Amino acid sequence: MGIIQLNPPIYLETPLGGGWAYIYENAGVGLETFWTVALDDGGASVLFRNDQVRFGNSYTAGRWNPGLGKRMRTRANKADKEMTKLVRY
């Protein structure tokens, strides 16, 4: 298991909006990888699985996709609706 503090932090798009990843956690071979992200909206610190995040836009790296954040949130909303159908309270 390894925990890496990212310095400088990396900007990521998440299902909850954009934010700065400042911790990367690798649980080991064949196990999940996690990112700890400080969200732009509200400053909450949230842990995300690797499949839930995407690198954000970067002019320097040549990655510019204006709809990226909106697509991530739309995908997350669809997944939440599907889970609500499966889990009945």
Steps between C-alpha positions, in 0.01 A plus 500: 500500500632840412383852574648786301451868578477682167709815494386687301139371505334378179172644371238225448138490389279292729128413509463780760684761293860604454762505770864461593630151576759518774528134609534188284450162671587163351362213707724241335521270199156422362322733743333838464683829454360811669536877465429747779364817341428845647191608306477851354136534603497518879855373561393155621767231502361186332650160420434370145578170330727518198212425259306802632753769407639647179783744449367853469562747222856620456608756243866416566457126438273562201191349667204727447152357503237754612226240561708261712366604842138502383533148353653368825213641708239368251653152518502514881134607510403209273691256720327638812159452338585141406615424855179654638299260281699204631490597866150538639460651845 
